[in-house]
């Protein structure tokens, strides 16, 4: 007997997706237990790349962005909106000195937020139809537990960066909170203490950014693509940087410059910069890891 098809109503659709989310959460709890374990028999092998490979990864990232432009812009608008909301909250609560560290520190956790974009590039690579909802398919990935653990590690580094930035402000221009954003900018740009804070902040921020680049440049795409643990993913990322110090330094500079340009127009540019960098990261991973 033939089964009659019918159009599902919103309640049925929502219930199906709720069940899928529940199964994903349950699977995540199980994968968290073995998140550091190695599962693949052979560890990933790292290849040498050059500046041309960096350029090609960016070109392929632009192609992915062009193919999914409306979807990824809609998806990535969340980040500038969230950044503006957080900055406004910091301003309202007298934490003006932390607004710039909050915005600049986004680069430390950007690899985590790029996981959905890696999934979209992976699907396009496989010839599958891709939409913005596919970015959330990572919650059903076998390695979602390991991805979350690595993401938590980046969040810890982000919090440490904010603590370091506030400490630098306290020992230079603090400890009292600035009376206004204009007064803070004036003190930071026109006083020796402000110059010391800026110089030390740039040096400390560079160290944090370097650590994040070393441990995450290919680790998130690797976890999404292969059955490995967090330890193997981080070790592979470290090996990728050791094998390709010049190209990886170039890649880090490109990321920093692009995020800076995207943040200048009230963070709105991040809606374009983030998807291009996210897609390009997937293609860079393909070039680096055999």
N, C-alpha and C positions, 0 to 999 in steps of 0.2 A: 504494500500500500504506500502510495507516495506521501511524503511529508509536506504539508502545506507551509510555505514560507510566509512570514509576516514581518512587518516593520516593527522593530523593538521600540517601545516607548522609553522616555528618559529614565524612568525608574529602573527598568530592566537593564539599560545600558550602564547606569550608575552602579547597580548591584553587581553586575559582572566585573566591572573594573575594581570595585571594592574587594571582591573575592580574590582577584588577581593580586591586588596590593597586599592582602593578608597572607597569601601564599608566599609572596616575595619577602615579606618581613620574617616569616617563619624560616624561609631558606637562608636569609641573612643571618639569623641567630645561629643556625647550624654552621655556616661557613666561617663565622667569627672564631669558632673553636680552633680551626686549623689554618688560621690566616697566615701564620709565619712558616708553615710547612712547605716543602718543595714537593710538587706533584709530578711534573714532567720528568722523564728519565734523563734527558739531556738538557743541560742549562743553555740558555740563549747565547748565541755567538754574536759578538759585536764586530761591525765592519768599519773600516776607515771611510770617511766622507770628506768632501772638499767644499769650498765656497759655492761651487756650481750646484751642489746638492741642496744647500740651504736655499738658493734662489729657486730651484725647481720645486722644493717643498712649498715655498710661499706661492709660487704660480699655481700649483695644484690646489692649495688652500683657497686661492681666489676663485678657481673654477668651481669648487664645492660651494663657496659662498654665493657665486652667481647662480648656481643651480637651485639653491635653497634660500635665496635671498629673503623673500618675505617671511618664511618660517623662522629663520635664525635671527632676523632683526627683531621679530616679535618676541622670540624667546629671550634674547639677550638684552632687551629693554628693561628686564627685571633688575639687572645689575646697576645701571646708572640711577634708576629710580630708588633702589635700596640705598645706594651710596648717598644720594641727596637727602633722603630721609634720615639716615644715620648722622650725617653732617649737621643737619638742622637740629637733631636731638642733642648732639654734642654742644652746639652753639647755645641752645636754650638752657643747658645745665652747667654752663660756665666752664666747659672743657674746650675752649677755643684752641688751646695749644695742641690738642690731639686731632684736630680736623685734618691737617696735612698728613700726619702719620697714618690716620685711618685710610685716607685716599691712597697714599703711596703704598701702604701695606697690603692693598688689595692684590698686588702682584704676587704676594707670598701664598695666597690661597687660590689664585686664578687657575692653577692646574687641576684642582678639584672640581671647580665649576665648569671646566672644559670637557669633562667626561662625556656628557651628553653629545657634545659636538664630535668627539672621537667616534661615538657610536654611529652618528649620522654619516660620517666619512667612511666608516667600515661598511655600512649598508650600501652606500653608493659604489664602493669598490667591488662589492659582491653582485652588483647589478640589481639590487632590490629597490623597490619604490620607497622613497624617503620623505617623511614629513616631520614637523616639529614635535609631534607626539612620540616619535621614535626615540627622541633624546632621553625620554624617561624609561626606555626599555632597559637601561642599565640596572634598574632595581631588580630585574629578573636574571641578571648575569650571574654565572656560577661564582665569580670572584667578588661579588658585591661586598662581602664581609671584609676582604683584604683591601678593597678600594676605600671603604669607610675608615678602616684603621689608619691607612696612609693619609687620608684626609684629616683625621683627628690630629695626626702628627703635624701637619701643616697648620692647623688651627692653633696648636700649642705654640709653634714658632711665631705665628701672628700675634698671639697674646704677649709673648716675651718681647717682641718688637715694640708693642705699645708700651709695655712697662719700661723698656729701655729709653724710649722717646720721652716718656713723662719724667723719668729720672734725670735725663739730660736737661730738660726744661727746668726742673726743680733746682739743680745745682748752678744754673746759669741765670735765667731770668726770674725764677721762682723764689720762694715757694708759693707766693700769693698768685691767685688766678688773675689773668689779664682782665682789665676793666672793659675792654671792647676788642673787636677784631682789628680795628684800625690801630689801636694802641699796641697790640701784640705785633702787628706787622711792622710798625715803626720801630719798636724796640729790637725786633729780630734783625732788621735790615740796617739800622743806623748806630748800633752800639757794639762795642767789642764783645760783650757777653753774648749778644745775639749772633754775631759771626762765629763765635766759638760753638754755640749750640748748632748752628747750621752745618759747620764743618764736621763736628763730631757726629751729628745725626746722619750725614751723608756717608761717613765712613762705616758707622755701625749698620746702617741700612744696606750698604753694599755687601757686608759680610752675611747678613741674613738672606739677601737675595741670592748670593753665591751658594749658600748651603741648600736653599730650595731648588736652585737650578741643578745642582749636582745630584740630589736624591730623587728628583721628580721629572727630569727632562724626557725620559722614556718610560718611567715606571707605571704611570697610569694607563697609557695605551697597552703596555705589556700585560698588565693584569686583566685588561678587558679582552685581550686577544688570545692569551695562552694560560694554561693551567699551572700557574706558579704562585708561590707565597710572597708575602711582603718582603722578606729578607732577600729573596732572589731578585725581585723587582728593583729594590734599592741598589743591590750589588751590581746589577746590570746597568743601571743608570750611572753609577759611579764609574764603572768601566767604560761606558760610552764617552764620558767627559775626559777620562784619562787617555783614551785612544784618540780622541779628536778635540784637543784643547782649543785650537784655533777656531774651527768651525763652531764649537759650542760657545766660545766667547762671543763670536759674531751673532749667534742666535740669541744669547742673553741680551746683547746690546740692542738688537732689533726689537725684542720684547719690551725692554725698558723704554725705548724711544717711542714705540707704537702706543703703549699704555699712557705715556705722558701726553702725547698728541691727542689721544682719545679722551683724556681727562680734562683737557683745557676748556673745551666748550661745555662747561657744567656737566661733565661726565657723559654727555649724550653720544659723543663719538665712540664710546666703548661698545655701543650696540653694533657697530661695524667692525671695530678693531678686534674685539674678542672672538667673534666667529671666524674671522680670517686666520687669526693666530691659532685658534683651536683646531680648525681643519688642517692647517699647515703642520701642526704638531703631530697629527696622526701620520701624515706622509713622511715627516722627518723620522719618526719611529720606524716606518717601513724601510727607510734607507739605512738606518743605523743597525737595526737588529735583524740578523739573518733568519 
